[in-house]
């Protein structure tokens, strides 16, 4: 009986590192946070125009995930102000939308840097983008 107990204990010690190897290392952590859709009016010379977009933020640590969720209201505010400040010409082309995504990423990183002391966010993606 004692020999079986030692055998089970010994096998448990050997197998445990194999389970631990399956868990992602902190440097391999990647997660995405989807923000609720944004609807904003933007500057147009002839009529009132709207922009609707969805944004996903890429984070690379559990701490970053927590920080983004904690400051989500301020992050949404800054992105909404950025979208509303744009003119029609600054939104029409794909290249301009890439520039806008980089500007939005900088806004998110500025909020987190001011509030948490670290930028945390790795990237920002438009998952939908509609001008009307």
Beta strands, then each sheet from edge to edge (+ up, - down):
strand 1: 31-34
strand 2: 38-42
strand 3: 49-59
strand 4: 121-131
sheet 1: 1+ 3- 2+
sheet 2: 1+ 3- 4+
end
